[in-house]
Amino acid sequence: MNYEHVKTGLLIGLVGLSIILTWQLWTFQPDINFLGESEELERTSLISEEVRLSDVIRPEKLITHVDGQTAMIPRHTDAFDEFFDQLLQAELDEGDMLATGPFPKPGVSAGIEVIFPAVVPTDTLLAMFEVDREVFNLPTSEVDRLYVYIDNNQDEVAMQLLFGEDERVVEVETSFSANEFQEWMRGDYIPVTSVSQGPNHTQLHQHVYVPVEPVEVERMTYTTSPIDVNYFINELFNEPNSVRANLADQNESFTDGNRIIQLRNDGEFMDYNNPLFSENQERSSRHIVQNSFDFINSHGGWSDPYILSDWAVADVREEAEYMLHVDGTPVISYEGQSIMSLKVGRIGSQIVSYERPLFDLDNQPINAIQRFELPSGEAVLERLNEQEYFDPNRLEKVMVGYEMNKQNVSLVTLEPYWYVLYDGQWQKVTFNDVASEEGMQ
């Protein structure tokens, strides 16, 4: 009798335990918030902290002028960044607000021409110098170039600001030490010459400079780390929980019914679009350069060194582009495409588009850097002049840049080439039998 009671009790216990376990299985819900927080911490580590405006608006060339001779301070050297950072620390005082040029200023013993990748809005430049906009009666357009020089009459350092659109030059006084400035002029820099662009240039002509000797360059291989698209879903959508994923023709996208993120190149790049529904398309009083900088800064989007390379206004749409740089050299193409950059589009006061890579480069190359020589800049010009339809007046820039080539999922190689910006388009210059400059028409 006792044995039967034990069996009955054990059976009842097992049935009860089964019911409890089944109930827990049916009602179990994972702690979504906890998982999300852990993933968020991991994703955030891939994105940078906020940066300063002067970190992303940098010169692409510094050209020294000494007794009629011109040379270029190498972009990858400490001297390049130290000079510009020291210049930004100088105090500015009003000088000749009605100067007419020429540019660069002739008849001075020494000067350094500061060439930016894109024209810089006046307000943005003054913000970099930490100067109150009300102090200077400067044009409201954009600054093309700066020319810092020693004033022979006063033995002080002054600066010209070239406003190409207004065909105007403004001269200001600086607190830059003349003795320290002379030290910058004594460096062993790269001799350059200016490109002849025809007889129609004015006294405010902006020269294109090229090295007269072969250029030593580096080929490097980097590992890459992916950036989780969920980070941007959380940052760019008002209600991330309402976002749904879609897969069509092997292209993944994420949308909340209004905004959309589309992935390209097997998830290596993303395009964000935010349709404008408001009829108010009045242009914002804030410049697209400042607005795009603040937008990227707000979500820590500077995952690698990106430098302002261009901005444009077309009707009601404005766009700014920041190009990836490695050791001071721009990455101009990725697998032959000009997509290795951050692009921000705006209509009115609303950000309507954002394009960017979804990976970043790890800190150091993984193999020994390979060094070799590219032909001189003068050889590039000779190569261009061999083209039947080449017009030197449409040549905007000549510079060394990287082409990034994908080796596998997490490995890329940076190959240096000569590039030219010709009639608004980047083109790679090669020196084999197959010309890459076709289309210069």
C-alpha positions as CSV (number, residue, x, y, z in Angstrom):
1,M,0.0,0.0,0.0
2,N,2.8,2.4,0.9
3,Y,4.5,1.6,-2.4
4,E,1.5,2.5,-4.4
5,H,1.2,5.8,-2.5
6,V,4.8,6.6,-3.4
7,K,4.3,5.9,-7.1
8,T,1.1,8.0,-7.1
9,G,2.9,10.9,-5.4
10,L,5.9,10.8,-7.7
11,L,3.6,10.7,-10.8
12,I,1.7,13.7,-9.5
13,G,5.0,15.6,-8.9
14,L,6.3,14.9,-12.4
15,V,3.0,16.0,-14.0
16,G,3.1,19.2,-11.9
17,L,6.8,19.9,-12.8
18,S,5.9,19.3,-16.5
19,I,3.1,21.8,-16.3
20,I,5.3,24.4,-14.7
21,L,8.1,24.0,-17.2
22,T,5.7,24.2,-20.1
23,W,4.1,27.3,-18.7
24,Q,7.5,29.0,-18.3
25,L,8.5,28.0,-21.9
26,W,5.3,29.5,-23.3
27,T,5.5,32.7,-21.3
28,F,9.3,33.3,-21.6
29,Q,10.3,36.6,-23.2
30,P,14.0,37.6,-23.6
31,D,15.2,40.8,-22.0
32,I,15.3,42.8,-25.3
33,N,16.4,46.0,-23.6
34,F,19.4,44.3,-21.9
35,L,20.5,42.7,-25.2
36,G,20.0,46.0,-27.0
37,E,22.1,47.8,-24.5
38,S,25.0,45.3,-24.8
39,E,24.9,45.5,-28.6
40,E,24.7,49.3,-28.5
41,L,27.9,49.5,-26.4
42,E,29.7,47.3,-28.9
43,R,28.5,49.3,-31.9
44,T,29.2,52.7,-30.2
45,S,32.9,51.6,-29.8
46,L,33.2,51.6,-33.6
47,I,32.1,55.3,-33.9
48,S,34.3,58.2,-33.0
49,E,33.9,61.0,-30.4
50,E,33.0,64.5,-31.5
51,V,35.7,66.3,-33.4
52,R,36.5,70.0,-34.0
53,L,35.7,71.8,-37.2
54,S,39.4,72.3,-37.8
55,D,39.9,68.5,-37.8
56,V,37.8,68.1,-40.9
57,I,38.6,71.3,-42.8
58,R,42.3,71.1,-43.6
59,P,44.5,72.3,-46.4
60,E,45.3,69.8,-49.2
61,K,48.5,71.7,-50.1
62,L,50.9,74.2,-48.5
63,I,53.1,75.9,-51.0
64,T,56.1,77.9,-50.0
65,H,57.2,81.0,-52.0
66,V,60.8,82.1,-51.4
67,D,62.6,84.5,-53.8
68,G,60.5,83.3,-56.8
69,Q,61.0,79.6,-56.0
70,T,58.1,77.4,-55.0
71,A,58.1,74.2,-53.0
72,M,55.5,72.0,-51.3
73,I,55.4,70.9,-47.7
74,P,54.6,67.2,-47.7
75,R,51.1,66.5,-46.5
76,H,52.0,63.5,-44.4
77,T,54.6,65.3,-42.3
78,D,54.3,66.8,-38.9
79,A,55.4,70.2,-40.3
80,F,52.3,70.3,-42.4
81,D,49.8,69.9,-39.6
82,E,51.9,71.9,-37.1
83,F,52.0,75.0,-39.3
84,F,48.3,75.0,-40.0
85,D,47.4,74.4,-36.3
86,Q,49.8,77.2,-35.3
87,L,48.2,79.5,-37.9
88,L,44.8,78.9,-36.4
89,Q,46.0,79.9,-33.0
90,A,47.2,83.3,-34.3
91,E,45.1,86.4,-33.5
92,L,43.7,88.4,-36.5
93,D,43.3,92.1,-36.8
94,E,41.8,94.2,-39.5
95,G,44.3,95.3,-42.2
96,D,43.6,96.3,-45.8
97,M,39.9,95.5,-46.3
98,L,40.0,97.1,-49.8
99,A,43.0,95.3,-51.2
100,T,42.8,94.3,-54.9
101,G,45.6,91.8,-55.3
102,P,47.5,90.3,-56.9
103,F,47.4,87.0,-55.2
104,P,49.8,85.7,-53.9
105,K,51.1,89.1,-52.9
106,P,54.3,90.0,-54.9
107,G,57.4,91.7,-53.6
108,V,57.6,89.9,-50.3
109,S,60.5,87.9,-49.1
110,A,58.7,84.7,-48.1
111,G,55.2,83.3,-47.9
112,I,53.1,80.1,-47.6
113,E,50.1,79.6,-49.8
114,V,47.3,77.6,-48.1
115,I,45.2,75.6,-50.6
116,F,42.0,74.0,-49.4
117,P,40.3,71.1,-51.1
118,A,37.1,73.2,-51.4
119,V,36.2,76.8,-50.9
120,V,35.5,77.6,-47.2
121,P,32.6,79.7,-46.1
122,T,33.7,82.9,-44.4
123,D,31.8,82.3,-41.2
124,T,33.3,78.8,-41.0
125,L,36.8,80.0,-41.5
126,L,36.4,82.7,-38.8
127,A,35.0,80.1,-36.4
128,M,38.1,78.0,-36.9
129,F,40.2,81.1,-36.0
130,E,37.8,81.8,-33.1
131,V,37.1,85.3,-34.4
132,D,33.9,87.1,-33.9
133,R,32.1,87.5,-37.2
134,E,31.1,91.1,-36.3
135,V,34.8,92.1,-35.9
136,F,35.6,91.7,-39.6
137,N,33.9,93.3,-42.5
138,L,34.6,90.3,-44.8
139,P,32.6,89.3,-47.9
140,T,29.8,86.8,-47.1
141,S,30.9,84.4,-49.8
142,E,33.7,81.8,-49.5
143,V,37.5,81.9,-49.1
144,D,39.4,80.1,-51.9
145,R,42.9,80.3,-50.5
146,L,45.1,82.0,-47.9
147,Y,48.5,83.5,-48.3
148,V,50.6,84.0,-45.2
149,Y,53.6,86.2,-45.7
150,I,56.1,88.4,-44.0
151,D,55.4,92.1,-44.5
152,N,58.7,93.6,-45.5
153,N,57.8,97.1,-44.3
154,Q,56.9,96.1,-40.8
155,D,58.7,92.8,-40.3
156,E,55.3,91.2,-39.2
157,V,53.3,88.3,-40.6
158,A,50.2,89.2,-42.5
159,M,47.7,87.1,-44.5
160,Q,45.7,87.5,-47.7
161,L,42.3,85.9,-48.1
162,L,41.3,85.3,-51.7
163,F,37.6,85.5,-52.5
164,G,37.6,84.1,-56.0
165,E,33.9,84.5,-56.7
166,D,34.0,88.1,-55.7
167,E,37.4,88.6,-57.4
168,R,38.5,90.3,-54.2
169,V,41.5,90.0,-51.8
170,V,41.4,91.0,-48.2
171,E,44.6,91.5,-46.1
172,V,44.6,91.1,-42.4
173,E,47.3,91.3,-39.7
174,T,48.2,88.3,-37.6
175,S,50.0,87.7,-34.3
176,F,52.1,84.9,-35.9
177,S,55.8,85.4,-34.9
178,A,58.0,86.5,-37.8
179,N,60.9,84.6,-36.4
180,E,58.9,81.4,-36.1
181,F,57.5,81.9,-39.6
182,Q,61.0,82.1,-41.0
183,E,61.7,78.7,-39.4
184,W,58.9,77.2,-41.5
185,M,60.5,78.5,-44.7
186,R,63.8,76.8,-44.1
187,G,62.5,73.2,-44.4
188,D,63.7,70.7,-47.0
189,Y,60.5,70.6,-49.1
190,I,59.5,69.3,-52.5
191,P,60.2,71.6,-55.5
192,V,57.1,72.3,-57.5
193,T,56.1,74.3,-60.6
194,S,52.8,75.8,-61.6
195,V,50.7,74.6,-64.5
196,S,50.4,76.9,-67.5
197,Q,46.7,77.4,-68.1
198,G,46.6,79.8,-70.9
199,P,46.8,83.6,-71.3
200,N,43.3,84.4,-70.0
201,H,44.0,84.2,-66.2
202,T,43.8,87.3,-64.1
203,Q,46.0,88.6,-61.3
204,L,43.9,86.5,-59.0
205,H,44.6,83.4,-60.9
206,Q,44.7,80.2,-58.8
207,H,47.7,78.1,-59.8
208,V,47.8,74.3,-60.0
209,Y,51.1,73.1,-58.6
210,V,52.9,69.8,-59.5
211,P,56.2,68.3,-58.3
212,V,59.1,68.6,-60.7
213,E,60.7,65.3,-59.5
214,P,59.4,61.7,-59.1
215,V,57.3,61.2,-56.0
216,E,57.9,58.6,-53.4
217,V,54.7,56.8,-52.5
218,E,53.5,53.9,-50.3
219,R,51.4,50.9,-50.9
220,M,49.6,49.6,-47.8
221,T,47.3,46.8,-46.7
222,Y,44.8,47.3,-43.9
223,T,42.3,45.1,-42.1
224,T,38.8,46.6,-41.7
225,S,36.2,46.4,-39.1
226,P,32.4,46.5,-39.9
227,I,30.1,49.1,-38.5
228,D,26.7,47.7,-37.6
229,V,23.9,49.3,-39.5
230,N,21.7,49.0,-36.4
231,Y,23.8,51.9,-34.9
232,F,22.5,54.2,-37.7
233,I,19.0,52.8,-37.4
234,N,19.0,53.8,-33.8
235,E,20.5,57.2,-34.6
236,L,18.6,58.2,-37.7
237,F,15.0,56.9,-37.2
238,N,12.6,58.5,-34.7
239,E,11.2,55.1,-33.6
240,P,13.8,52.4,-34.2
241,N,11.5,49.7,-33.0
242,S,9.1,50.3,-35.9
243,V,11.8,49.8,-38.5
244,R,11.4,46.7,-40.7
245,A,14.0,44.9,-42.8
246,N,13.4,44.1,-46.5
247,L,15.4,41.9,-48.9
248,A,14.9,42.5,-52.6
249,D,17.3,41.5,-55.4
250,Q,20.0,40.7,-52.8
251,N,19.8,44.3,-51.6
252,E,18.8,44.8,-48.0
253,S,17.0,47.9,-46.8
254,F,15.4,49.2,-43.6
255,T,12.4,51.5,-43.4
256,D,9.8,52.8,-41.0
257,G,7.5,53.7,-43.9
258,N,9.1,57.1,-44.4
259,R,12.9,57.1,-43.9
260,I,14.9,54.3,-45.5
261,I,18.4,52.9,-45.3
262,Q,19.6,50.9,-48.3
263,L,22.7,48.8,-48.2
264,R,25.1,48.5,-51.2
265,N,28.1,46.4,-52.1
266,D,27.2,43.5,-49.9
267,G,26.5,45.7,-47.0
268,E,29.7,47.7,-47.2
269,F,28.0,51.0,-47.9
270,M,24.7,52.6,-46.9
271,D,22.4,55.2,-48.4
272,Y,20.0,57.0,-46.0
273,N,17.1,59.0,-47.4
274,N,14.6,61.1,-45.6
275,P,11.9,62.3,-48.0
276,L,10.9,66.0,-47.6
277,F,7.2,66.4,-47.2
278,S,7.1,70.0,-46.1
279,E,6.4,72.6,-48.8
280,N,8.8,75.0,-47.0
281,Q,12.0,74.7,-48.9
282,E,13.5,78.0,-48.0
283,R,17.3,77.7,-47.7
284,S,18.6,77.5,-44.2
285,S,20.7,80.5,-42.9
286,R,23.3,77.9,-41.7
287,H,25.8,76.9,-44.4
288,I,25.7,73.3,-45.6
289,V,29.3,72.8,-44.5
290,Q,28.5,73.8,-40.9
291,N,25.2,71.9,-41.0
292,S,26.7,68.7,-42.4
293,F,29.6,68.8,-39.9
294,D,27.1,69.1,-37.0
295,F,25.0,66.3,-38.4
296,I,27.9,63.8,-38.6
297,N,29.3,65.0,-35.3
298,S,26.0,64.5,-33.5
299,H,26.2,60.7,-34.0
300,G,30.0,60.3,-33.9
301,G,30.2,59.5,-37.6
302,W,33.9,60.3,-38.1
303,S,35.0,56.7,-37.9
304,D,38.2,57.5,-39.9
305,P,40.0,60.7,-40.8
306,Y,37.6,62.4,-43.2
307,I,38.3,65.9,-44.7
308,L,35.9,68.3,-46.4
309,S,36.5,67.7,-50.2
310,D,33.6,69.5,-51.8
311,W,30.2,71.1,-51.4
312,A,27.7,72.2,-54.0
313,V,24.3,74.0,-54.3
314,A,21.9,72.9,-57.1
315,D,18.6,74.6,-57.0
316,V,17.0,73.9,-53.6
317,R,19.4,70.9,-52.8
318,E,22.7,71.3,-51.1
319,E,25.4,68.7,-50.5
320,A,28.7,68.4,-48.7
321,E,31.3,65.7,-49.1
322,Y,34.1,64.5,-46.8
323,M,36.7,62.3,-48.3
324,L,38.6,59.6,-46.4
325,H,42.4,60.4,-46.0
326,V,45.1,57.9,-45.0
327,D,48.4,59.6,-43.8
328,G,47.2,62.8,-45.4
329,T,46.5,61.2,-48.8
330,P,42.9,61.1,-50.1
331,V,41.3,57.8,-51.0
332,I,39.8,58.9,-54.3
333,S,38.3,55.6,-55.5
334,Y,37.1,52.3,-54.1
335,E,37.2,49.5,-56.6
336,G,37.1,52.2,-59.3
337,Q,34.2,54.0,-57.8
338,S,34.2,57.5,-56.1
339,I,32.3,56.3,-53.1
340,M,34.8,56.3,-50.2
341,S,33.4,59.4,-48.6
342,L,30.7,60.8,-46.3
343,K,28.0,62.7,-48.3
344,V,25.3,64.7,-46.6
345,G,22.4,66.2,-48.6
346,R,20.0,68.9,-47.4
347,I,16.8,70.7,-48.7
348,G,15.8,73.7,-46.8
349,S,16.8,73.0,-43.2
350,Q,16.2,69.2,-43.4
351,I,18.9,66.5,-43.9
352,V,17.4,64.4,-46.7
353,S,20.3,62.0,-47.6
354,Y,23.4,60.5,-46.0
355,E,25.8,58.2,-47.8
356,R,28.8,56.5,-46.1
357,P,30.9,53.3,-45.8
358,L,29.9,50.8,-43.2
359,F,33.4,49.8,-42.3
360,D,36.5,51.6,-41.0
361,L,40.3,50.9,-41.3
362,D,42.1,49.5,-38.3
363,N,44.9,51.6,-36.8
364,Q,48.0,50.2,-38.6
365,P,48.8,48.5,-41.8
366,I,49.2,44.7,-41.4
367,N,52.3,44.3,-43.5
368,A,55.5,46.1,-44.3
369,I,54.8,49.3,-46.2
370,Q,56.0,49.1,-49.8
371,R,57.7,52.2,-51.1
372,F,58.2,53.1,-54.7
373,E,58.2,56.0,-57.1
374,L,55.5,57.6,-59.3
375,P,56.6,59.8,-62.2
376,S,56.9,63.5,-61.6
377,G,53.9,65.9,-61.8
378,E,55.5,67.3,-65.0
379,A,55.4,63.8,-66.5
380,V,51.7,63.7,-65.7
381,L,51.2,66.9,-67.6
382,E,53.1,65.5,-70.6
383,R,50.8,62.5,-70.4
384,L,47.7,64.6,-70.4
385,N,48.9,66.7,-73.3
386,E,49.1,63.6,-75.4
387,Q,45.3,63.4,-75.2
388,E,43.7,64.9,-78.3
389,Y,41.0,66.8,-76.5
390,F,42.9,67.8,-73.4
391,D,42.2,71.5,-72.4
392,P,44.5,72.8,-69.6
393,N,42.0,75.4,-68.7
394,R,39.6,72.7,-67.5
395,L,42.3,71.1,-65.3
396,E,41.4,71.8,-61.6
397,K,43.8,69.6,-59.6
398,V,46.7,67.3,-60.0
399,M,47.6,65.1,-57.0
400,V,48.5,61.7,-55.7
401,G,45.6,59.7,-54.3
402,Y,44.7,56.2,-53.2
403,E,42.6,53.6,-55.0
404,M,41.2,51.2,-52.4
405,N,40.9,47.6,-53.6
406,K,39.1,44.9,-51.6
407,Q,41.1,41.7,-51.1
408,N,38.5,39.8,-49.0
409,V,35.8,40.5,-46.5
410,S,38.1,42.3,-44.0
411,L,41.2,43.2,-46.1
412,V,41.8,46.2,-48.4
413,T,44.9,47.4,-50.2
414,L,45.6,51.1,-50.9
415,E,47.3,51.6,-54.3
416,P,48.7,55.1,-55.0
417,Y,48.2,56.7,-58.4
418,W,48.3,60.1,-60.0
419,Y,44.8,61.6,-60.2
420,V,43.5,64.7,-61.9
421,L,40.3,66.6,-61.3
422,Y,39.3,67.6,-64.8
423,D,36.1,69.4,-65.6
424,G,34.6,68.4,-62.2
425,Q,35.5,64.7,-62.5
426,W,38.3,62.7,-60.9
427,Q,40.3,60.6,-63.4
428,K,43.2,58.3,-62.8
429,V,46.4,58.8,-64.8
430,T,48.4,55.7,-65.8
431,F,51.6,55.4,-67.8
432,N,51.0,52.2,-69.7
433,D,49.7,51.6,-73.2
434,V,46.1,51.8,-72.1
435,A,45.2,55.4,-71.4
436,S,42.9,56.1,-68.4
437,E,42.3,59.6,-69.4
438,E,39.8,58.9,-72.1
439,G,36.8,61.2,-72.0
440,M,38.7,64.5,-71.7
441,Q,36.5,66.1,-74.3
